[in-house]
Structure formats: C-alpha cells, structure tokens
Amino acid sequence: MSAPTPTVEIESADDLSALVSRCAGRGEPIIDYGLAHDGLGHPPPAPHVALVQRGDVIEHYERDMTVRAAAGTTMGRLNEQLTKTGQFLPIDADPDLTLGEILCHNVYGPLRVAYGSIRDLLLGLRYVDGLGRQIHAGGRTVKNVAGYDVGRFMVGSLGQMGLVYEATLRTFAIPPRVFTVELKFADPAVMDGLMKDWLLSDAAPGWLLLNMADGHAVVRVGYLGRATACEVQVRSLEELLKGRTDVKIMGTARRSLEQDAQERAARRRWRREATGLCKLVVPPAVTGSTCRALRQWAEHEARINIDALPVHGCIFAGGTLDAVSARNLDVQVGRLAEKVGGLRVWYRRPESDDRIEPFGPPRRDFSILTALKRTMDPQDLFNPGRYLPAGKAQS
C-alpha cells in the first residue's frame, strides 16, 4: 500500500522558497493541478508533495485601478474586496478558484470580448523558480514591462515553469447595467459569416456565448454600461439583423453585473460536474460550422453539452460520459481539429482513461518550452510530466 500524499499549505513566499529547497534536496516533485483542472494533463508522479497556497488581497490601489493579491486568494474573496470600491476583476471564474489556478490555466470566459484575458490584465507577477529563488516580473504599470515578458509567459504554463505566489492586475469599474439579448440561429454556421460585421458595428457585444440545443444555436449577448448606451447597442443589433430570417431575437433582459455573473456561472456549471470534458480551439471564423458538425455527430453517438465562445474560437464539449463515449468524442474532436487546424485539450477523462491523449496535436513550440523548463526548473520539480515530458532536465 502506497504512503499517503503529504499536503503542504503555504501562506508566504519565504515558506514557498523553503519548501522548494527541501524538495529539491530530496528530489521530490511538487504538485498543484488546481481545483477545477485536476484532471487536465497527465497524472502526477508518485510520490509527491501536494501544494495548497493560501492568501488574501495584499493591497488595492483604488485610484490606479490595480490590485495586488496572493496566488492563494480565491476569486470570490478578490471580487468581494474590490466590490466595496465599485471595481471588479472581469474574469469568468467560479468563486472557489484561486488566482494562481486562473493564471496557470489561463482561465477566461465571454467577458474576454470586452476586457481581455487574464494575460491582458496582468501587470506584475512573482513566482519561485526551481532553485527556490523569488522572481519578480513586471510591476504596477504597463511601462514596467520591458524585454521578454516572463510574467505573461507564465499564464497558461500549467504550473510547470514556476510556482506563482503573487500577482498584480488591472481592475475595472463595475458597469451600472447589463442588457442581455437571446438570439436563435437556425444554423450556427450563419454566425461565422455575420461575426466580422457584428464586431465592427455599433452592436458589438460586451460578451457573447453560444449553446447548442435541439439542433439550434442559442446565442446570448451581453451589453455592459449605462442604460442609455446599452439601449443604443440593442437597437443597433436589431437593425443589423433586420430582414434576416435565419436569426431570431427571442428576448431581452436587464440585470446588474452581479446577477449577470451568477447566471453565466449557472450556465457553465455543467463543466465542473461533467465526467468527460474536452475543449476544442479553432479559428473563430469556423466556430459555428464546427459546433454544427459536432452537434450532428453527437445526435447519433452520445448526449453531450456544447458551449462555445465564438469570438475566440473556443468550444467546450462533454457531459456525463462513460469511457466509450469519451473515446468516440475524442475521435470526432480530433478529426474536426485536424480539418480546421485546431487544438484540443481534455480537462477531464472518465477514470483518467490513458487511451485518450490529454493534448493534441503537439504544439510547434514544444522544443522551446522544454528548453525553458530546463532553465527555470532544472530538477523538474514542478508538476513534472503534466504536459512536457517527465524526467530531470539536463543543463
């Protein structure tokens, strides 16, 4: 019987550096796959140390509209503090996710249309490298970022390059109102041809989310700002769609940002509950047609949910899948990715089915990432083998 995996809770950068030094001396890996991303990538080696970071908001520079927070701060806690001053961090993430997990996995949602991704909001970042050194990258302003931006490179690195312990981010004023519009497309491929003109018009959305249901594409659009400005944008959308028979406006609603965030969180909850979840990233111009092909296949193979962020070409597919259904979905997603030059990532595989490769196809910068791994984590301590091959890096 294998020994239980020790869990170490860290609350300071010095303690984190000390942990890295101890584990380096013993050759013991440090694993932090996150809460919602623990099924992403290859399983961790045994034995290992499971890392849990704790923390809080360190300082909020209200006038500069920036916030400095520990990586262990949850999104719920972070926005709770910012809301008191009429500001928020526009990242679509569940309140129990930590800032560190959001950074390491480049978490984003439909709000990216209006505000950008976490990489765009990041001003400064602090992390511990494989030698236990505390590295500072960036600062409180964009002017502090010069040369190769290591901080932004760490976003989406899956925790393999270093252990992030603190970040400084740009914040935004809470919009006074959110207007939402629900549209029904007879064919989701119609949206591919409409998207460019839509984004360049006065009807350009603040957020946009697609869901495939009953053979139709239901698109929900959000406009954020003052009520009068939102009303103008809604009228512009009505004018843009005037005379079209392939798109129908189903309804509109007015909400606060908090109500809007709660509804979007409820609509994505199935992803956290799914036994099988795959993300397919395709060129935005073929998002609708790819969703159509996936839904047509799913009607005969398995009952799955399909959500998409059309502006960014990001499609989520999955649900309560058994091993056979997951492998069938993987084959179909792989074919679609190959057809359009896309990428696919499995966030969760039934019973960690090792017959499904978690990533594909291999990235072109694989060799560069491996070289950076050798430099930043020479003993391969941090989440070894999760994406890059396991084994101590050679100098």
C-alpha positions as a Markdown table, in Angstrom:
| # | Residue | x | y | z |
|---|---|---|---|---|
| 1 | Met | 0.0 | 0.0 | 0.0 |
| 2 | Ser | 1.5 | 3.4 | -1.0 |
| 3 | Ala | 2.1 | 6.1 | 1.5 |
| 4 | Pro | -0.4 | 8.9 | 1.6 |
| 5 | Thr | 0.5 | 12.1 | -0.3 |
| 6 | Pro | 1.5 | 14.8 | 2.1 |
| 7 | Thr | -0.3 | 18.1 | 1.7 |
| 8 | Val | 1.6 | 21.3 | 2.5 |
| 9 | Glu | -0.2 | 24.6 | 3.0 |
| 10 | Ile | 1.8 | 27.7 | 2.2 |
| 11 | Glu | 1.0 | 31.3 | 3.2 |
| 12 | Ser | 4.2 | 33.2 | 2.4 |
| 13 | Ala | 6.8 | 33.5 | -0.3 |
| 14 | Asp | 9.6 | 32.6 | 2.1 |
| 15 | Asp | 7.8 | 29.4 | 3.1 |
| 16 | Leu | 7.3 | 28.5 | -0.5 |
| 17 | Ser | 11.0 | 29.1 | -1.3 |
| 18 | Ala | 11.9 | 26.9 | 1.7 |
| 19 | Leu | 9.6 | 24.1 | 0.5 |
| 20 | Val | 11.2 | 24.2 | -2.9 |
| 21 | Ser | 14.7 | 24.0 | -1.4 |
| 22 | Arg | 13.7 | 21.0 | 0.7 |
| 23 | Cys | 12.0 | 19.1 | -2.1 |
| 24 | Ala | 15.0 | 19.8 | -4.4 |
| 25 | Gly | 17.3 | 18.2 | -1.8 |
| 26 | Arg | 15.1 | 15.1 | -1.7 |
| 27 | Gly | 14.3 | 15.1 | -5.4 |
| 28 | Glu | 10.5 | 15.2 | -4.5 |
| 29 | Pro | 8.1 | 16.7 | -7.0 |
| 30 | Ile | 5.7 | 19.5 | -6.0 |
| 31 | Ile | 2.2 | 19.1 | -7.5 |
| 32 | Asp | -0.6 | 21.7 | -7.8 |
| 33 | Tyr | -3.1 | 20.8 | -10.5 |
| 34 | Gly | -5.8 | 23.1 | -9.2 |
| 35 | Leu | -9.3 | 22.5 | -8.1 |
| 36 | Ala | -11.2 | 22.6 | -11.4 |
| 37 | His | -8.2 | 21.5 | -13.5 |
| 38 | Asp | -7.0 | 18.5 | -11.6 |
| 39 | Gly | -7.9 | 16.2 | -14.5 |
| 40 | Leu | -6.1 | 18.2 | -17.1 |
| 41 | Gly | -2.9 | 16.7 | -18.4 |
| 42 | His | -1.1 | 13.6 | -17.4 |
| 43 | Pro | -1.5 | 12.3 | -13.8 |
| 44 | Pro | 1.1 | 13.3 | -11.3 |
| 45 | Pro | 4.0 | 11.0 | -10.3 |
| 46 | Ala | 4.1 | 9.2 | -7.0 |
| 47 | Pro | 5.3 | 10.0 | -4.5 |
| 48 | His | 4.9 | 13.8 | -4.5 |
| 49 | Val | 4.1 | 16.8 | -2.3 |
| 50 | Ala | 0.6 | 18.3 | -2.9 |
| 51 | Leu | 0.8 | 22.1 | -2.6 |
| 52 | Val | -2.0 | 24.3 | -1.4 |
| 53 | Gln | -1.5 | 28.0 | -1.3 |
| 54 | Arg | -3.4 | 30.3 | 1.0 |
| 55 | Gly | -3.6 | 34.1 | 0.8 |
| 56 | Asp | -5.6 | 37.3 | 0.5 |
| 57 | Val | -5.7 | 40.7 | -1.2 |
| 58 | Ile | -2.4 | 42.4 | -0.3 |
| 59 | Glu | -3.1 | 45.9 | -1.5 |
| 60 | His | -5.7 | 47.6 | -3.6 |
| 61 | Tyr | -4.5 | 50.7 | -5.4 |
| 62 | Glu | -8.0 | 52.1 | -5.8 |
| 63 | Arg | -7.1 | 55.3 | -7.8 |
| 64 | Asp | -4.7 | 53.4 | -10.1 |
| 65 | Met | -7.3 | 50.7 | -10.5 |
| 66 | Thr | -4.9 | 47.9 | -9.8 |
| 67 | Val | -4.9 | 45.1 | -7.2 |
| 68 | Arg | -2.1 | 43.1 | -5.7 |
| 69 | Ala | -3.1 | 39.7 | -4.3 |
| 70 | Ala | -1.6 | 36.4 | -3.2 |
| 71 | Ala | -1.9 | 33.4 | -5.6 |
| 72 | Gly | -4.0 | 31.6 | -2.9 |
| 73 | Thr | -6.7 | 34.3 | -3.0 |
| 74 | Thr | -10.0 | 32.9 | -4.3 |
| 75 | Met | -11.9 | 34.8 | -7.0 |
| 76 | Gly | -14.8 | 35.1 | -4.6 |
| 77 | Arg | -12.7 | 36.8 | -1.9 |
| 78 | Leu | -10.9 | 39.0 | -4.5 |
| 79 | Asn | -14.1 | 40.4 | -6.1 |
| 80 | Glu | -15.7 | 40.7 | -2.6 |
| 81 | Gln | -12.9 | 43.2 | -1.7 |
| 82 | Leu | -13.0 | 45.0 | -5.0 |
| 83 | Thr | -16.8 | 45.4 | -5.0 |
| 84 | Lys | -16.6 | 47.6 | -1.9 |
| 85 | Thr | -14.9 | 50.3 | -4.0 |
| 86 | Gly | -17.1 | 49.8 | -7.1 |
| 87 | Gln | -14.5 | 47.8 | -9.0 |
| 88 | Phe | -14.1 | 44.2 | -10.2 |
| 89 | Leu | -11.8 | 41.8 | -11.9 |
| 90 | Pro | -13.5 | 40.8 | -15.2 |
| 91 | Ile | -12.6 | 37.1 | -15.3 |
| 92 | Asp | -15.3 | 34.5 | -15.7 |
| 93 | Ala | -14.2 | 32.1 | -13.0 |
| 94 | Asp | -16.0 | 30.2 | -10.2 |
| 95 | Pro | -15.6 | 31.9 | -6.8 |
| 96 | Asp | -13.7 | 28.9 | -5.3 |
| 97 | Leu | -10.9 | 29.1 | -7.8 |
| 98 | Thr | -7.7 | 30.7 | -6.7 |
| 99 | Leu | -5.9 | 33.4 | -8.6 |
| 100 | Gly | -2.9 | 31.1 | -9.0 |
| 101 | Glu | -5.1 | 28.5 | -10.7 |
| 102 | Ile | -6.6 | 31.1 | -13.0 |
| 103 | Leu | -3.2 | 32.3 | -14.0 |
| 104 | Cys | -1.6 | 28.9 | -14.5 |
| 105 | His | -4.5 | 27.7 | -16.7 |
| 106 | Asn | -5.4 | 30.9 | -18.5 |
| 107 | Val | -9.0 | 30.8 | -17.4 |
| 108 | Tyr | -11.3 | 33.1 | -19.3 |
| 109 | Gly | -14.9 | 33.3 | -20.4 |
| 110 | Pro | -17.2 | 35.5 | -22.6 |
| 111 | Leu | -16.1 | 38.7 | -20.7 |
| 112 | Arg | -12.8 | 38.4 | -22.6 |
| 113 | Val | -14.6 | 40.1 | -25.6 |
| 114 | Ala | -14.8 | 43.4 | -23.7 |
| 115 | Tyr | -12.0 | 43.3 | -21.2 |
| 116 | Gly | -9.4 | 40.9 | -22.5 |
| 117 | Ser | -8.0 | 37.7 | -20.9 |
| 118 | Ile | -6.1 | 37.3 | -17.6 |
| 119 | Arg | -2.9 | 37.8 | -19.6 |
| 120 | Asp | -4.1 | 41.2 | -20.8 |
| 121 | Leu | -5.0 | 42.2 | -17.2 |
| 122 | Leu | -1.7 | 41.1 | -15.7 |
| 123 | Leu | 0.7 | 43.9 | -14.8 |
| 124 | Gly | 3.2 | 42.1 | -12.5 |
| 125 | Leu | 3.8 | 38.6 | -11.2 |
| 126 | Arg | 6.0 | 37.0 | -8.6 |
| 127 | Tyr | 7.0 | 33.3 | -8.6 |
| 128 | Val | 9.5 | 30.9 | -7.2 |
| 129 | Asp | 11.7 | 29.1 | -9.7 |
| 130 | Gly | 13.2 | 25.6 | -9.5 |
| 131 | Leu | 16.2 | 26.8 | -7.4 |
| 132 | Gly | 14.0 | 28.4 | -4.8 |
| 133 | Arg | 14.6 | 31.9 | -5.9 |
| 134 | Gln | 11.8 | 34.5 | -5.7 |
| 135 | Ile | 11.5 | 36.1 | -9.2 |
| 136 | His | 9.7 | 39.5 | -9.8 |
| 137 | Ala | 8.4 | 40.2 | -13.3 |
| 138 | Gly | 6.6 | 43.4 | -14.3 |
| 139 | Gly | 5.1 | 45.9 | -11.9 |
| 140 | Arg | 2.1 | 48.1 | -11.2 |
| 141 | Thr | 2.1 | 49.8 | -14.6 |
| 142 | Val | 2.5 | 48.7 | -18.2 |
| 143 | Lys | 5.6 | 50.8 | -18.5 |
| 144 | Asn | 7.4 | 48.5 | -16.1 |
| 145 | Val | 7.2 | 45.6 | -18.6 |
| 146 | Ala | 10.3 | 45.6 | -20.8 |
| 147 | Gly | 12.0 | 42.9 | -22.9 |
| 148 | Tyr | 10.7 | 39.3 | -22.8 |
| 149 | Asp | 7.6 | 39.3 | -20.7 |
| 150 | Val | 8.2 | 36.3 | -18.4 |
| 151 | Gly | 5.1 | 37.1 | -16.3 |
| 152 | Arg | 2.7 | 36.8 | -19.2 |
| 153 | Phe | 4.5 | 33.7 | -20.4 |
| 154 | Met | 3.7 | 32.1 | -17.1 |
| 155 | Val | 0.0 | 32.4 | -17.8 |
| 156 | Gly | -1.2 | 29.1 | -19.1 |
| 157 | Ser | 2.1 | 27.3 | -18.3 |
| 158 | Leu | 0.2 | 24.7 | -16.2 |
| 159 | Gly | 2.5 | 25.4 | -13.3 |
| 160 | Gln | 5.4 | 23.6 | -14.9 |
| 161 | Met | 7.8 | 26.6 | -15.1 |
| 162 | Gly | 7.5 | 28.0 | -11.6 |
| 163 | Leu | 5.2 | 28.4 | -8.6 |
| 164 | Val | 3.3 | 31.7 | -8.8 |
| 165 | Tyr | 2.7 | 33.2 | -5.4 |
| 166 | Glu | 1.6 | 36.8 | -6.1 |
| 167 | Ala | 0.1 | 38.9 | -9.0 |
| 168 | Thr | -0.8 | 42.5 | -9.7 |
| 169 | Leu | -3.7 | 43.0 | -12.0 |
| 170 | Arg | -5.7 | 45.8 | -13.7 |
| 171 | Thr | -9.2 | 46.3 | -12.3 |
| 172 | Phe | -12.3 | 47.9 | -13.9 |
| 173 | Ala | -15.3 | 49.9 | -12.7 |
| 174 | Ile | -18.4 | 47.9 | -12.2 |
| 175 | Pro | -20.8 | 48.7 | -15.1 |
| 176 | Pro | -24.1 | 50.2 | -13.9 |
| 177 | Arg | -26.2 | 47.8 | -16.0 |
| 178 | Val | -26.0 | 44.8 | -18.2 |
| 179 | Phe | -28.5 | 44.3 | -21.0 |
| 180 | Thr | -28.8 | 40.7 | -22.4 |
| 181 | Val | -30.3 | 39.6 | -25.7 |
| 182 | Glu | -31.1 | 36.0 | -26.6 |
| 183 | Leu | -30.8 | 35.0 | -30.2 |
| 184 | Lys | -31.8 | 31.8 | -32.0 |
| 185 | Phe | -29.8 | 30.8 | -35.2 |
| 186 | Ala | -31.4 | 28.3 | -37.5 |
| 187 | Asp | -27.9 | 27.3 | -38.5 |
| 188 | Pro | -24.8 | 28.2 | -36.3 |
| 189 | Ala | -22.7 | 28.5 | -39.4 |
| 190 | Val | -24.6 | 31.7 | -40.2 |
| 191 | Met | -22.8 | 33.3 | -37.3 |
| 192 | Asp | -19.4 | 32.7 | -38.9 |
| 193 | Gly | -20.3 | 35.0 | -41.8 |
| 194 | Leu | -22.0 | 37.5 | -39.6 |
| 195 | Met | -19.4 | 37.8 | -36.8 |
| 196 | Lys | -16.9 | 40.2 | -38.5 |
| 197 | Asp | -19.6 | 42.8 | -39.4 |
| 198 | Trp | -21.1 | 42.4 | -36.0 |
| 199 | Leu | -17.9 | 43.1 | -34.1 |
| 200 | Leu | -17.2 | 46.2 | -36.2 |
| 201 | Ser | -20.7 | 47.6 | -35.8 |
| 202 | Asp | -22.3 | 49.7 | -33.0 |
| 203 | Ala | -23.9 | 46.4 | -31.9 |
| 204 | Ala | -20.5 | 44.9 | -30.9 |
| 205 | Pro | -21.2 | 42.8 | -27.7 |
| 206 | Gly | -19.5 | 43.0 | -24.3 |
| 207 | Trp | -19.8 | 39.3 | -24.1 |
| 208 | Leu | -21.1 | 36.5 | -26.3 |
| 209 | Leu | -21.9 | 32.9 | -25.6 |
| 210 | Leu | -23.2 | 30.1 | -27.8 |
| 211 | Asn | -25.0 | 27.0 | -26.7 |
| 212 | Met | -26.2 | 24.1 | -29.0 |
| 213 | Ala | -29.6 | 22.9 | -28.1 |
| 214 | Asp | -32.2 | 20.8 | -30.0 |
| 215 | Gly | -30.3 | 21.3 | -33.3 |
| 216 | His | -30.4 | 25.1 | -32.9 |
| 217 | Ala | -27.7 | 27.6 | -31.9 |
| 218 | Val | -28.8 | 29.8 | -29.0 |
| 219 | Val | -26.6 | 32.8 | -28.7 |
| 220 | Arg | -26.7 | 35.1 | -25.6 |
| 221 | Val | -25.2 | 38.5 | -25.9 |
| 222 | Gly | -24.4 | 41.0 | -23.2 |
| 223 | Tyr | -24.0 | 44.8 | -23.3 |
| 224 | Leu | -22.4 | 46.5 | -20.3 |
| 225 | Gly | -22.6 | 50.1 | -19.3 |
| 226 | Arg | -25.1 | 52.9 | -18.8 |
| 227 | Ala | -28.7 | 52.1 | -19.6 |
| 228 | Thr | -28.9 | 54.6 | -22.4 |
| 229 | Ala | -25.7 | 53.3 | -24.1 |
| 230 | Cys | -26.9 | 49.7 | -23.8 |
| 231 | Glu | -30.3 | 50.6 | -25.3 |
| 232 | Val | -28.5 | 52.1 | -28.3 |
| 233 | Gln | -26.5 | 48.9 | -28.8 |
| 234 | Val | -29.5 | 46.7 | -28.6 |
| 235 | Arg | -31.3 | 48.9 | -31.2 |
| 236 | Ser | -28.2 | 48.6 | -33.4 |
| 237 | Leu | -28.3 | 44.8 | -33.1 |
| 238 | Glu | -32.0 | 44.9 | -34.1 |
| 239 | Glu | -31.0 | 47.0 | -37.2 |
| 240 | Leu | -28.1 | 44.7 | -38.0 |
| 241 | Leu | -30.5 | 41.6 | -38.0 |
| 242 | Lys | -33.4 | 43.4 | -39.7 |
| 243 | Gly | -34.8 | 41.4 | -42.6 |
| 244 | Arg | -32.9 | 38.2 | -41.7 |
| 245 | Thr | -34.9 | 35.0 | -41.5 |
| 246 | Asp | -32.1 | 32.9 | -40.2 |
| 247 | Val | -31.7 | 34.7 | -36.9 |
| 248 | Lys | -34.5 | 35.5 | -34.4 |
| 249 | Ile | -34.4 | 37.7 | -31.3 |
| 250 | Met | -36.0 | 35.6 | -28.6 |
| 251 | Gly | -36.0 | 38.1 | -25.7 |
| 252 | Thr | -34.1 | 40.8 | -23.8 |
| 253 | Ala | -33.4 | 41.4 | -20.1 |
| 254 | Arg | -31.8 | 44.0 | -17.8 |
| 255 | Arg | -29.6 | 42.9 | -14.9 |
| 256 | Ser | -27.0 | 44.1 | -12.5 |
| 257 | Leu | -23.4 | 42.8 | -13.1 |
| 258 | Glu | -23.8 | 40.5 | -10.1 |
| 259 | Gln | -27.0 | 39.0 | -11.4 |
| 260 | Asp | -25.4 | 38.6 | -14.9 |
| 261 | Ala | -22.3 | 36.9 | -13.4 |
| 262 | Gln | -24.5 | 34.5 | -11.4 |
| 263 | Glu | -26.5 | 33.5 | -14.5 |
| 264 | Arg | -23.4 | 32.9 | -16.6 |
| 265 | Ala | -21.9 | 30.8 | -13.7 |
| 266 | Ala | -25.0 | 28.7 | -13.6 |
| 267 | Arg | -24.9 | 28.1 | -17.4 |
| 268 | Arg | -21.3 | 26.8 | -17.2 |
| 269 | Arg | -21.8 | 24.7 | -14.0 |
| 270 | Trp | -22.2 | 21.5 | -16.1 |
| 271 | Arg | -18.5 | 21.7 | -17.0 |
| 272 | Arg | -17.5 | 21.3 | -13.3 |
| 273 | Glu | -20.0 | 18.4 | -13.0 |
| 274 | Ala | -19.0 | 16.6 | -16.2 |
| 275 | Thr | -17.3 | 13.2 | -16.1 |
| 276 | Gly | -15.8 | 14.0 | -19.5 |
| 277 | Leu | -14.9 | 17.5 | -20.7 |
| 278 | Cys | -12.9 | 18.5 | -23.8 |
| 279 | Lys | -12.0 | 21.9 | -25.1 |
| 280 | Leu | -11.5 | 22.4 | -28.8 |
| 281 | Val | -9.9 | 25.7 | -30.1 |
| 282 | Val | -10.5 | 26.5 | -33.7 |
| 283 | Pro | -10.2 | 29.6 | -35.9 |
| 284 | Pro | -13.0 | 31.9 | -34.8 |
| 285 | Ala | -14.3 | 32.1 | -38.4 |
| 286 | Val | -15.3 | 28.4 | -38.3 |
| 287 | Thr | -16.7 | 28.2 | -34.7 |
| 288 | Gly | -20.3 | 28.0 | -35.8 |
| 289 | Ser | -19.8 | 25.4 | -38.5 |
| 290 | Thr | -17.6 | 23.3 | -36.2 |
| 291 | Cys | -20.3 | 23.4 | -33.5 |
| 292 | Arg | -22.9 | 22.3 | -36.1 |
| 293 | Ala | -20.7 | 19.3 | -37.1 |
| 294 | Leu | -20.2 | 18.3 | -33.5 |
| 295 | Arg | -23.9 | 18.5 | -32.7 |
| 296 | Gln | -24.8 | 16.5 | -35.8 |
| 297 | Trp | -22.4 | 13.8 | -34.8 |
| 298 | Ala | -23.5 | 13.9 | -31.1 |
| 299 | Glu | -27.1 | 13.2 | -32.0 |
| 300 | His | -26.1 | 9.7 | -33.1 |
| 301 | Glu | -23.3 | 8.9 | -30.7 |
| 302 | Ala | -23.8 | 10.5 | -27.3 |
| 303 | Arg | -25.7 | 13.0 | -25.3 |
| 304 | Ile | -23.3 | 15.9 | -24.8 |
| 305 | Asn | -23.4 | 19.5 | -24.0 |
| 306 | Ile | -21.8 | 22.1 | -26.3 |
| 307 | Asp | -20.9 | 25.6 | -25.3 |
| 308 | Ala | -18.8 | 28.0 | -27.3 |
| 309 | Leu | -17.1 | 31.4 | -27.2 |
| 310 | Pro | -17.4 | 32.3 | -30.9 |
| 311 | Val | -15.2 | 35.4 | -30.8 |
| 312 | His | -12.3 | 33.3 | -29.6 |
| 313 | Gly | -13.0 | 30.0 | -31.3 |
| 314 | Cys | -13.3 | 28.1 | -28.0 |
| 315 | Ile | -15.7 | 25.2 | -27.8 |
| 316 | Phe | -16.4 | 23.0 | -24.8 |
| 317 | Ala | -18.0 | 19.6 | -25.3 |
| 318 | Gly | -18.8 | 16.9 | -22.7 |
| 319 | Gly | -21.1 | 15.7 | -20.1 |
| 320 | Thr | -21.8 | 12.5 | -18.1 |
| 321 | Leu | -19.7 | 10.3 | -20.4 |
| 322 | Asp | -18.5 | 6.7 | -19.9 |
| 323 | Ala | -15.2 | 5.6 | -21.3 |
| 324 | Val | -16.5 | 4.5 | -24.7 |
| 325 | Ser | -18.5 | 7.7 | -25.3 |
| 326 | Ala | -15.4 | 9.8 | -24.3 |
| 327 | Arg | -13.2 | 7.9 | -26.7 |
| 328 | Asn | -15.7 | 8.4 | -29.5 |
| 329 | Leu | -15.9 | 12.1 | -28.7 |
| 330 | Asp | -12.1 | 12.3 | -28.8 |
| 331 | Val | -12.0 | 10.8 | -32.3 |
| 332 | Gln | -14.6 | 13.2 | -33.6 |
| 333 | Val | -13.0 | 16.2 | -32.0 |
| 334 | Gly | -9.6 | 15.1 | -33.3 |
| 335 | Arg | -11.0 | 14.9 | -36.9 |
| 336 | Leu | -12.5 | 18.4 | -36.6 |
| 337 | Ala | -9.3 | 19.8 | -35.1 |
| 338 | Glu | -7.3 | 18.4 | -38.0 |
| 339 | Lys | -9.7 | 19.7 | -40.6 |
| 340 | Val | -9.5 | 23.3 | -39.5 |
| 341 | Gly | -6.1 | 23.4 | -37.9 |
| 342 | Gly | -7.3 | 23.5 | -34.3 |
| 343 | Leu | -6.2 | 22.2 | -30.9 |
| 344 | Arg | -7.9 | 20.1 | -28.4 |
| 345 | Val | -7.4 | 19.6 | -24.6 |
| 346 | Trp | -9.1 | 17.2 | -22.3 |
| 347 | Tyr | -10.0 | 18.8 | -18.9 |
| 348 | Arg | -11.5 | 15.6 | -17.6 |
| 349 | Arg | -11.4 | 12.0 | -18.8 |
| 350 | Pro | -13.6 | 9.2 | -17.4 |
| 351 | Glu | -11.5 | 7.3 | -14.9 |
| 352 | Ser | -8.4 | 9.1 | -16.3 |
| 353 | Asp | -8.6 | 6.9 | -19.5 |
| 354 | Asp | -5.0 | 6.7 | -20.6 |
| 355 | Arg | -6.1 | 5.8 | -24.1 |
| 356 | Ile | -7.1 | 9.4 | -24.6 |
| 357 | Glu | -4.2 | 11.8 | -25.1 |
| 358 | Pro | -4.9 | 14.9 | -23.0 |
| 359 | Phe | -3.4 | 17.3 | -25.6 |
| 360 | Gly | -3.3 | 17.3 | -29.3 |
| 361 | Pro | -1.8 | 17.9 | -31.8 |
| 362 | Pro | 1.7 | 18.6 | -30.3 |
| 363 | Arg | 2.5 | 22.3 | -30.2 |
| 364 | Arg | 5.1 | 23.7 | -32.6 |
| 365 | Asp | 7.0 | 25.4 | -29.7 |
| 366 | Phe | 7.4 | 22.2 | -27.8 |
| 367 | Ser | 11.2 | 22.2 | -28.0 |
| 368 | Ile | 11.3 | 25.9 | -26.9 |
| 369 | Leu | 9.1 | 25.1 | -23.9 |
| 370 | Thr | 11.3 | 22.2 | -23.0 |
| 371 | Ala | 14.4 | 24.4 | -23.1 |
| 372 | Leu | 12.7 | 27.0 | -20.9 |
| 373 | Lys | 11.7 | 24.3 | -18.5 |
| 374 | Arg | 15.4 | 23.2 | -18.2 |
| 375 | Thr | 16.3 | 26.8 | -17.4 |
| 376 | Met | 13.5 | 27.7 | -15.0 |
| 377 | Asp | 13.1 | 24.3 | -13.2 |
| 378 | Pro | 16.3 | 22.3 | -13.8 |
| 379 | Gln | 15.4 | 19.4 | -11.5 |
| 380 | Asp | 11.9 | 19.1 | -12.9 |
| 381 | Leu | 10.2 | 19.7 | -9.5 |
| 382 | Phe | 7.1 | 21.5 | -10.6 |
| 383 | Asn | 4.2 | 19.3 | -11.9 |
| 384 | Pro | 6.6 | 17.1 | -13.9 |
| 385 | Gly | 5.1 | 15.3 | -16.9 |
| 386 | Arg | 1.8 | 17.2 | -16.9 |
| 387 | Tyr | 2.4 | 18.5 | -20.4 |
| 388 | Leu | 6.2 | 18.4 | -21.0 |
| 389 | Pro | 7.9 | 15.0 | -20.7 |
| 390 | Ala | 8.8 | 14.0 | -17.1 |
| 391 | Gly | 12.4 | 13.5 | -16.1 |
| 392 | Lys | 15.1 | 15.7 | -14.6 |
| 393 | Ala | 16.1 | 18.4 | -17.1 |
| 394 | Gln | 19.6 | 18.4 | -18.3 |
| 395 | Ser | 21.7 | 21.5 | -18.2 |
